[in-house]
Amino acid sequence: MSLILCIETGTDICSVGLARNGELVSLRESDEGRDHARKVAVFVDELLRETGVAPDELDAVAVGMGPGSYTGLRIGVSFAKGMCYALGIPLVAVGSLDALAEVAVEDHEAGIIDVENWAQARLCPMVDARRMEVYTRLYDSGGHPLTEVAAEVVTADSFAEWRGTAPLVIFGNGAAKCREVLPDAEYINVVPSARGLARLAQQRLTEGKTEDIAYFEPFYLKDFIVIPSKKKLL
């Protein structure tokens, strides 16, 4: 039996869950702005108290590795690494787009979302990368990747080779802004959550796919660029 603490902080949503054998036991999350540095520790403490799990009973910590917000990813990964180091347990990294696609798959399995011709659908999770750019990757209806992770500036021609023959289902915090540009895509309300890490993290832990705590870094996809302020300093 594996107890895995799951952390996803790569977007505006701060989400922490506890999973047992790949099944979510408890969840805490908030979309009230980017206050992840304060909330993540509070959520972890609440989860452990609520479930009666002591920190030393955890078998691993899983974290959404990105792509996503630079600051959000740093907070989640740093906290996860700190817990793993202190407790002497493995760190499991899960692609944030993989986890987002998993949320959509689970919601469909639970009957929460209904998409016609789901079996033929192409799932397109989108994490906002500002303006009309998103981080994305295409999956089949079972959540298996069909393409590589990419930063896509969405236009009317985006995903042309995947549209028309099967439903293109878009979701995530970058999807709403693409609805008018991709009028033939089907938009569903699915957002990043730590619950999408549960099954994937268990699979990776079972397969021995853990990270080197000392050297692991988030997957930013793009370099972080500091833009100088236009305000004149006196």
C-alpha positions as CSV (number, residue, x, y, z in Angstrom):
1,M,0.0,0.0,0.0
2,S,1.4,3.4,-1.1
3,L,0.6,6.7,0.4
4,I,1.6,9.6,-1.9
5,L,1.2,13.3,-1.2
6,C,0.4,15.0,-4.5
7,I,1.2,18.7,-5.2
8,E,0.2,20.8,-8.2
9,T,1.0,24.5,-8.2
10,G,1.9,25.3,-11.8
11,T,-1.1,27.6,-12.4
12,D,-3.3,30.0,-10.4
13,I,-4.7,26.9,-8.6
14,C,-2.9,25.7,-5.5
15,S,-3.9,22.0,-5.1
16,V,-2.7,19.4,-2.7
17,G,-4.1,15.8,-2.5
18,L,-3.4,12.6,-0.6
19,A,-3.6,9.3,-2.6
20,R,-3.6,5.7,-1.4
21,N,-2.7,3.1,-4.1
22,G,-3.5,5.6,-6.8
23,E,-6.9,6.6,-5.5
24,L,-7.5,10.1,-4.1
25,V,-8.3,10.1,-0.4
26,S,-8.5,13.8,0.3
27,L,-8.0,17.1,-1.5
28,R,-7.4,20.8,-0.7
29,E,-7.2,23.5,-3.3
30,S,-7.8,27.2,-3.9
31,D,-8.0,29.4,-7.0
32,E,-7.8,32.6,-4.9
33,G,-4.8,34.1,-6.6
34,R,-1.2,33.1,-6.5
35,D,-0.6,32.7,-2.8
36,H,0.9,29.2,-3.2
37,A,3.9,29.8,-0.9
38,R,1.7,30.3,2.1
39,K,-1.1,27.9,1.2
40,V,0.8,24.7,0.2
41,A,2.1,24.0,3.7
42,V,-1.2,24.8,5.3
43,F,-3.0,22.5,2.9
44,V,-0.5,19.6,3.5
45,D,-1.0,20.0,7.3
46,E,-4.8,20.0,7.0
47,L,-4.8,16.9,4.8
48,L,-2.5,14.9,7.1
49,R,-4.5,16.0,10.2
50,E,-7.9,15.2,8.5
51,T,-6.8,11.7,7.4
52,G,-4.8,10.9,10.5
53,V,-1.7,10.3,8.5
54,A,1.7,11.1,10.1
55,P,4.3,12.6,7.7
56,D,6.6,9.5,8.3
57,E,3.8,7.3,6.9
58,L,4.1,8.8,3.5
59,D,5.8,6.6,0.8
60,A,6.5,9.4,-1.6
61,V,5.7,13.0,-2.7
62,A,4.5,13.6,-6.2
63,V,4.7,17.0,-7.8
64,G,3.4,18.5,-11.1
65,M,6.7,19.2,-12.9
66,G,5.4,21.7,-15.5
67,P,5.2,23.3,-17.9
68,G,3.4,26.2,-16.2
69,S,4.0,29.3,-14.1
70,Y,7.7,29.7,-13.3
71,T,7.0,30.9,-9.7
72,G,4.3,28.4,-9.1
73,L,6.4,25.5,-10.2
74,R,9.4,26.6,-8.1
75,I,7.2,26.8,-5.0
76,G,5.7,23.3,-5.5
77,V,8.9,21.6,-6.5
78,S,10.9,23.2,-3.7
79,F,8.3,22.2,-1.1
80,A,8.1,18.7,-2.4
81,K,11.9,18.3,-2.5
82,G,12.1,19.6,1.1
83,M,9.6,17.1,2.4
84,C,11.3,14.2,0.5
85,Y,14.7,15.2,1.9
86,A,13.4,15.6,5.5
87,L,11.5,12.3,5.4
88,G,13.9,10.3,3.3
89,I,11.3,9.3,0.8
90,P,11.3,9.4,-3.1
91,L,10.2,12.3,-5.2
92,V,7.9,11.5,-8.2
93,A,7.5,14.0,-11.0
94,V,4.5,14.0,-13.2
95,G,4.1,16.2,-16.3
96,S,1.5,18.8,-15.6
97,L,-0.2,18.4,-19.0
98,D,-0.3,14.6,-18.4
99,A,-2.0,15.2,-15.1
100,L,-4.5,17.7,-16.6
101,A,-5.4,15.1,-19.3
102,E,-5.9,12.5,-16.5
103,V,-8.4,14.8,-14.7
104,A,-10.4,15.0,-17.9
105,V,-10.3,11.2,-18.3
106,E,-11.4,10.6,-14.7
107,D,-14.2,13.2,-15.0
108,H,-15.5,11.4,-18.1
109,E,-15.3,8.1,-16.4
110,A,-17.2,9.5,-13.4
111,G,-19.9,11.0,-15.7
112,I,-19.1,14.6,-14.8
113,I,-18.4,15.6,-18.4
114,D,-20.1,14.3,-21.5
115,V,-18.5,14.6,-24.9
116,E,-20.0,13.0,-28.0
117,N,-17.8,10.4,-29.7
118,W,-15.4,10.4,-26.7
119,A,-13.7,7.3,-27.8
120,Q,-12.4,9.1,-30.9
121,A,-11.7,12.4,-29.2
122,R,-8.4,14.1,-29.2
123,L,-7.7,15.7,-25.8
124,C,-6.0,19.0,-25.8
125,P,-5.1,20.3,-22.3
126,M,-3.9,23.9,-22.4
127,V,-1.9,25.8,-19.7
128,D,-1.9,29.5,-20.2
129,A,1.4,31.0,-21.3
130,R,0.1,34.6,-21.8
131,R,-1.4,36.3,-24.8
132,M,-2.5,33.6,-27.3
133,E,0.2,31.2,-26.4
134,V,-0.4,28.0,-24.4
135,Y,1.6,25.0,-23.3
136,T,-0.1,21.9,-24.7
137,R,0.1,18.3,-25.8
138,L,-2.4,16.1,-27.6
139,Y,-3.7,12.8,-26.1
140,D,-6.2,10.1,-27.1
141,S,-9.3,9.6,-25.1
142,G,-7.5,7.3,-22.6
143,G,-4.9,10.0,-21.8
144,H,-2.1,8.5,-23.8
145,P,0.2,11.1,-25.5
146,L,0.0,11.6,-29.2
147,T,2.4,14.5,-29.5
148,E,5.3,16.1,-27.7
149,V,4.8,19.0,-25.2
150,A,5.0,22.3,-27.0
151,A,4.4,26.0,-26.6
152,E,1.7,26.8,-29.2
153,V,0.6,30.3,-30.4
154,V,-3.0,29.4,-31.1
155,T,-4.3,30.5,-34.5
156,A,-7.2,29.3,-36.7
157,D,-4.7,26.8,-38.3
158,S,-3.5,25.3,-35.0
159,F,-4.0,21.5,-34.7
160,A,-5.3,21.4,-38.3
161,E,-4.1,17.8,-38.8
162,W,-6.1,16.7,-35.8
163,R,-9.3,18.6,-36.4
164,G,-12.3,17.5,-38.5
165,T,-11.8,13.7,-38.3
166,A,-12.4,13.5,-34.5
167,P,-13.6,15.8,-31.8
168,L,-10.9,18.2,-30.5
169,V,-11.5,18.7,-26.8
170,I,-9.8,21.7,-25.2
171,F,-9.6,22.4,-21.5
172,G,-7.4,23.9,-18.8
173,N,-6.7,27.5,-17.8
174,G,-5.5,28.4,-21.3
175,A,-8.4,27.0,-23.2
176,A,-11.1,29.6,-22.7
177,K,-9.2,32.3,-24.6
178,C,-8.9,29.9,-27.6
179,R,-12.6,29.1,-28.0
180,E,-13.3,31.8,-30.6
181,V,-10.1,31.0,-32.5
182,L,-11.0,27.3,-32.6
183,P,-14.8,27.4,-33.1
184,D,-15.0,23.7,-34.1
185,A,-13.2,22.6,-30.8
186,E,-15.3,21.4,-27.9
187,Y,-14.5,23.2,-24.7
188,I,-15.0,21.5,-21.3
189,N,-14.5,22.9,-17.8
190,V,-11.5,20.9,-16.5
191,V,-8.7,22.7,-14.6
192,P,-5.4,21.6,-13.1
193,S,-5.7,19.6,-9.9
194,A,-3.5,17.4,-7.7
195,R,-6.1,14.7,-8.2
196,G,-4.7,14.2,-11.7
197,L,-1.4,13.1,-10.2
198,A,-2.7,10.2,-8.1
199,R,-2.8,7.4,-10.6
200,L,0.1,8.6,-12.7
201,A,2.3,9.0,-9.6
202,Q,1.5,5.5,-8.4
203,Q,2.4,4.1,-11.7
204,R,5.7,5.9,-11.8
205,L,6.5,4.9,-8.2
206,T,5.7,1.3,-8.9
207,E,8.0,1.4,-11.9
208,G,10.8,2.9,-9.9
209,K,10.7,6.2,-11.9
210,T,11.7,8.6,-9.2
211,E,13.9,11.7,-9.3
212,D,17.2,12.8,-7.8
213,I,16.2,15.2,-5.2
214,A,19.4,17.2,-5.3
215,Y,19.3,17.8,-9.1
216,F,15.7,17.8,-10.1
217,E,14.3,21.0,-11.6
218,P,10.9,21.8,-13.0
219,F,10.2,21.5,-16.7
220,Y,9.7,25.2,-17.7
221,L,9.7,24.5,-21.5
222,K,10.8,28.1,-22.0
223,D,13.5,30.1,-20.4
224,F,12.4,32.6,-17.7
225,I,12.9,36.1,-19.0
226,V,13.0,39.1,-16.7
227,I,11.6,42.2,-18.3
228,P,13.1,45.4,-17.0
229,S,10.6,47.9,-15.5
230,K,9.8,50.9,-17.7
231,K,9.6,53.1,-14.5
232,K,12.5,55.4,-14.0
233,L,14.4,54.8,-10.8
234,L,15.5,57.9,-8.9
